Amino acid sequence: MKDFVTFRYVEAIRSNGVGLLCRVNGKEVWVPYANMATRECTVRRPGDWGLLVIPHWLAVNLELVERAA
């Protein structure tokens, strides 16, 4: 998927109804449900482990990846 980033081994910790608190590469971040690529994601609710697919711009804003030069 163009302009999306896939993270593996993501743990979903808790939900606030609007987003999901996830542990991605050791960092805890809130990911809005509206920004998850739902067909590709396997983390959807607290307790899930698996794939998180989000837009590149969001991954940059959450400091999960560096901005491309």
C-alpha positions as CSV (number, residue, x, y, z in Angstrom):
1,M,0.0,0.0,0.0
2,K,1.4,3.3,-1.1
3,D,2.2,5.9,1.7
4,F,1.5,3.4,4.5
5,V,3.9,1.8,7.0
6,T,3.5,-1.7,8.4
7,F,4.8,-2.5,11.9
8,R,5.1,-6.1,13.0
9,Y,4.9,-7.5,16.6
10,V,2.7,-4.7,17.8
11,E,0.9,-5.1,21.1
12,A,-2.5,-3.4,21.7
13,I,-2.6,-2.3,25.3
14,R,-5.9,-0.4,25.8
15,S,-8.6,1.5,24.0
16,N,-10.3,4.8,24.8
17,G,-13.0,4.3,22.2
18,V,-11.4,6.7,19.7
19,G,-8.0,5.1,19.5
20,L,-5.8,2.2,20.5
21,L,-2.7,2.5,22.8
22,C,-0.1,0.4,21.1
23,R,3.4,-0.7,21.9
24,V,5.4,-0.3,18.7
25,N,9.2,-1.1,18.8
26,G,9.1,-0.5,22.6
27,K,7.4,2.8,22.3
28,E,3.8,3.4,23.5
29,V,1.7,5.5,21.1
30,W,-2.0,6.3,20.7
31,V,-3.2,5.4,17.2
32,P,-6.7,6.7,16.1
33,Y,-8.9,3.9,14.8
34,A,-9.8,6.2,11.9
35,N,-6.2,6.1,10.7
36,M,-5.7,2.3,10.8
37,A,-5.8,0.4,7.6
38,T,-8.4,-2.0,9.0
39,R,-8.2,-4.7,6.4
40,E,-4.5,-5.1,6.8
41,C,-4.2,-4.6,10.6
42,T,-4.4,-7.6,12.9
43,V,-4.3,-5.4,16.1
44,R,-7.8,-4.1,16.7
45,R,-8.5,-4.4,20.4
46,P,-6.6,-4.6,23.7
47,G,-4.7,-7.8,24.1
48,D,-4.1,-8.3,20.3
49,W,-0.6,-8.8,18.9
50,G,0.3,-8.5,15.3
51,L,0.4,-6.1,12.4
52,L,-0.3,-2.4,12.5
53,V,-0.7,-0.5,9.2
54,I,-0.9,3.3,9.4
55,P,-0.3,6.2,7.0
56,H,3.3,7.3,6.7
57,W,2.5,10.9,7.9
58,L,1.1,9.5,11.1
59,A,4.1,7.3,11.7
60,V,6.3,10.4,11.3
61,N,4.1,12.4,13.7
62,L,4.2,9.6,16.3
63,E,8.0,9.5,15.8
64,L,7.9,5.8,14.8
65,V,9.8,6.5,11.5
66,E,12.0,9.4,10.3
67,R,10.8,11.9,7.8
68,A,12.2,11.1,4.3
69,A,14.9,13.6,3.2
